[in-house]
């Protein structure tokens, strides 16, 4: 998965650790990285959830670490895709997206039949995260 960098070269997607406030490690954050100019940026699909997590940690967080893919569906899909192949192709990621959406919809039906509002809300959040579909290939 790639994106054109401001320097004109191509940026590739990588999973990196983001260190916040020198105390908190946030692992498996998907970023675009350029080998030519060393520019890095968080992929747009996950940025709202990363900034939300950082806001929850506050200005003076306790030392710790998080797996970002446990709170973001895009990151989880990309971790899964990278586990299968070092640099996944667009069609492979699309297949994983389709499988995940189908699984979440099945779970949604089950949660609805059980009237589990918390579970329904969680599934809605996860589906909304996946719907941020502007990944560059």
C-alpha positions in Angstrom: 0.0 0.0 0.0 1.5 3.2 -1.2 1.0 7.0 -1.4 2.9 9.7 -3.2 5.2 11.7 -0.9 5.6 15.5 -1.1 9.2 14.9 -2.3 7.7 13.0 -5.3 8.8 9.5 -4.3 6.5 6.8 -3.1 5.7 6.2 0.6 5.0 2.7 1.8 2.7 1.6 4.6 4.5 0.3 7.7 3.4 -0.6 11.2 5.4 1.4 13.7 5.5 2.2 17.4 4.5 5.7 18.3 6.0 7.0 21.6 3.8 9.6 23.3 5.1 11.9 26.0 8.3 9.8 26.3 6.3 7.3 28.5 3.7 5.5 26.4 4.4 3.1 23.6 1.6 2.6 21.1 2.5 -0.4 18.9 1.1 -1.3 15.5 0.2 2.2 14.3 -0.1 2.2 10.5 2.0 5.0 8.9 3.2 5.9 5.5 7.0 6.3 5.3 9.2 7.7 2.6 12.7 6.2 2.3 14.0 9.2 0.2 13.2 12.1 2.6 12.4 10.1 5.8 9.0 11.7 6.0 6.4 9.7 8.0 2.7 10.3 8.5 -0.1 8.4 10.2 -2.5 7.0 7.7 -5.7 9.1 7.6 -8.0 6.2 8.3 -6.6 5.7 11.8 -5.6 9.3 12.8 -8.9 10.1 14.6 -8.6 7.0 16.8 -4.9 7.6 17.5 -5.6 11.3 18.5 -8.5 10.1 20.6 -6.4 7.5 22.4 -3.7 10.2 23.1 -6.4 12.6 24.4 -7.6 9.9 26.8 -4.0 9.4 28.1 -3.8 13.1 29.0 -0.9 15.5 29.2 0.9 13.5 31.8 0.3 9.8 31.2 1.5 6.9 33.2 4.2 4.7 31.7 2.8 1.9 29.6 2.2 0.4 26.3 -0.8 -0.3 24.0 -1.5 -2.4 21.0 -3.3 0.1 18.7 -4.8 -2.7 16.6 -6.8 -3.7 19.7 -8.7 -0.4 19.5 -8.7 0.3 15.7 -10.2 -2.0 13.1 -8.0 -0.7 10.2 -4.9 -1.3 12.2 -6.1 -4.8 13.1 -6.7 -5.6 9.4 -3.3 -4.3 8.4 -1.6 -6.3 11.2 -3.4 -9.4 9.9 -2.4 -8.6 6.3 1.2 -8.0 7.2 1.2 -11.3 9.2 0.4 -13.1 5.9 2.7 -11.2 3.7 5.4 -8.5 4.2 3.9 -6.0 1.7 0.3 -7.0 1.0 -1.3 -6.3 -2.3 -4.4 -4.1 -2.6 -6.6 -7.0 -3.6 -5.4 -9.0 -0.6 -6.3 -6.2 1.8 -9.7 -5.8 0.0 -10.4 -9.5 0.6 -9.6 -9.1 4.3 -11.9 -6.1 4.5 -14.8 -8.0 2.9 -14.3 -10.9 5.2 -14.1 -8.6 8.3 -17.2 -6.7 7.3 -19.2 -9.9 6.8 -18.0 -11.2 10.2 -19.0 -8.0 11.9 -22.4 -8.0 10.2 -22.9 -11.6 11.4 -21.9 -10.5 14.9 -24.2 -7.5 14.7 -27.2 -9.8 14.0 -26.3 -11.9 17.0 -25.8 -8.9 19.3 -29.1 -7.5 18.1 -30.9 -10.8 18.8 -29.5 -10.8 22.3 -30.4 -7.1 22.8 -26.8 -6.4 23.9 -26.6 -2.6 23.4 -22.9 -2.4 24.4 -21.9 -5.1 21.9 -24.0 -3.4 19.2 -22.3 -0.1 19.9 -18.9 -1.7 19.7 -19.7 -3.4 16.4 -21.0 -0.1 15.0 -17.8 1.6 16.0 -15.7 -1.1 14.3 -17.8 -0.9 11.1 -17.4 2.9 11.1 -13.7 2.6 11.4 -13.6 0.2 8.4 -15.8 2.6 6.4 -13.0 5.1 6.3 -11.9 3.7 3.0 -9.4 6.0 1.4 -6.3 3.7 1.6 -4.0 4.4 -1.3 -2.8 1.3 -3.2 
